[in-house]
Each structure stands twice: as C-alpha cells, then as structure tokens.
C-alpha cells in the first residue's frame, strides 16, 4: 500500500501551531515547573502547577481523541486536586 502523504504535507502537519500545540507546550511547562516546585518543597504551588498542566494535557487528549491521554490526565489531575483539598483542610485545622 502506497503512502499518499507528500513530504510537504507532512512538514506542514508537523509545524502546524494550532490550539493543541500551544496547550501541550503550556501543559509541559506547567508540569515541569510543578516538578521543580516539588523538589524545592514549594507547596501548594507544586500541586497547582502540576494540576494545571494535567488539565491542559487533558484538553489536548480530547482534541486529539487520544483515550490514553484522556484517562491518564483525568486520574492524575484528580490526584492533584485531592492533594490540594487535603492541603487546605490541614492548613485550616492548624488555625
């Protein structure tokens, strides 16, 4: 079976900067920043940044209809959200 995609079409597809391109890079920056905050124990900013990055990647997964990305980011964003709730409950109990 012959591939009907010409090199110029493939190059345009790779360099297309649509909404998903910006979301995936914003999500990647957020997740990496959240990981850095975790290593320096900057709490709750680590949870906020990582959770935001997961939400960006969740939207990318929906735009691409990639079920693995959707499932992964729903679960990970939920974990970060639960962590944020626990953090704020513990903070309010200490007051």
C-alpha positions, -999 to 999 in steps of 0.1 A, spaced: 0 0 0 14 33 -11 16 63 14 -3 93 -1 13 118 22 39 140 4 68 154 23 54 190 21 21 179 37 39 160 64 61 191 71 31 213 74 14 189 98 44 188 120 48 226 121 11 234 125 7 256 155 -30 252 163 -46 253 198 -33 218 207 3 229 200 0 258 225 -18 237 251 6 209 250 36 232 255 19 252 282 10 220 299 45 207 296 60 239 311 34 238 340 42 201 348 80 207 347 76 238 369 54 218 393 81 191 395 107 218 402 85 232 430 81 197 444 118 193 446 122 226 464 91 218 486 72 248 474 37 237 485 9 242 472 23 258 441 36 224 430 1 209 431 -14 239 414 11 240 385 11 202 380 -26 200 381 -30 229 356 -5 211 333 -26 179 335 -57 199 327 -40 214 296 -29 179 285 -65 166 292 -78 191 267 -51 181 242 -62 145 247 -98 154 240 -88 175 209 -68 145 196 -94 120 209 -65 100 225 -81 79 251 -48 71 269 -40 108 273 -76 114 285 -76 86 311 -41 94 324 -48 131 328 -82 127 344 -66 104 370 -35 125 376 -55 158 378 -78 142 403 -49 131 424 -35 167 424 -70 181 432 -73 157 462 -39 168 473 -49 204 472 -81 197 492 -61 178 518 -35 207 520 -62 233 526 -80 212 551 -48 207 571 -40 244 569 -74 254 582 -72 228 610 -39 243 622 -55 277 626 
